[in-house]
Amino acid sequence: MNCKKAHVLMSCAVDGELTPKEEKEFLLHLSECKSCTEAFAEAKKTKLIIREKILRVKAPQSLVDSVLKLGVFPGVETEKNLIFDQIS
C-alpha cells in the first residue's frame, strides 16, 4: 500500500470500517510509514474532539414518523431502533 491509498482509507480506519484485508494492509503500511502513522494519530484525535464537542439532539417525533412513512427502514416500528438513536 502506498501513502495515497492509506490516506484514502484513513477515515474508514478511524471509524473501524475497514475490511479485515484492508485493515491488515493499512496497519502494515503504518508500521512502515512514520508520516501516515502521524496523520492517523491526528485523525483519531480529531474524531475524539468532534465526538466530545458535538451537540446531540433528539429528533422530533413528527420527523421520526415522516422518515418511517418513507419506508427507508423496513421493519422498524419504533424510534428506539432508528440510526439516530444508535449514535453514541
N, C-alpha and C positions, 0 to 999 in steps of 0.2 A: 504494500500500500504506500502511496505517496502522500505528501502533505496536503495536496489539494483535495484528495478523496477523504482524508482524515478530517479536514475542516468541514466538508460537506456532511459527514456523519456525526460531527461533534454534538450538535443539538439533540439528535436522537440518542446519542450515548449518554448525555446528561440526564435525559428523561427515562433511560433504561429501556429504550425501544429498539435496540439493535437485535438482529437475529443472532443466534449463537455463533454462526460463522463470521458475521460482521464484527461482533464483539471480540472474537479471538484475534482477527486481523487488526482491529483498531488497537487493542491492548498491546499486541506485538509491535505495532508502529510506535506507540507511546514509549515502549521500553527502549526504543532505538532513537527517538527524536525528542530532544530537550525542548525545542520550540513548541511542538504540538502538545507536549506534556504541560508546559506552562500555560498555553492557550486553553487547554482542557480544564486546568485548575481554576483559571479565571472565569470560564463559562459556568463551572459549578458554583463558584462564589456568587456570580451574578444571579443565578437561579435562586439561591438561598435568600439573597437580598430582596428579590422580587417577591418571593413567597412570604417573607416577613412583612413586607410593606403593602401588599395588595389588600384592598378592601373587598371583602366578600359580602354580597347581599343576597337575600332570599328573593327568588323570582316571585312576582305577584301571582296569585292563583289564577287570575284571568289569562296571564301569559302561559302558564303551565297547561291550562285547559286548551288554549289555542294550539299549542305545539302538539299536544296529544291528539287533537282532532285531525291534524295533518297526516297522522299515521306514520310519522317519522320513526317512532319507537314502537313497532308492533309488539303487542302483548303487554305493554306497560300500562298498568292500571292506576298507579298512584304516583304522586310526585316524588315520593321517597326513592323510587328506583331511577329517577332521571339522572343523567350525567351531571347536571348542575350540582346535585347533592353528593356526587361521588368524589368531587374535588376536595382534597384535604390539605 
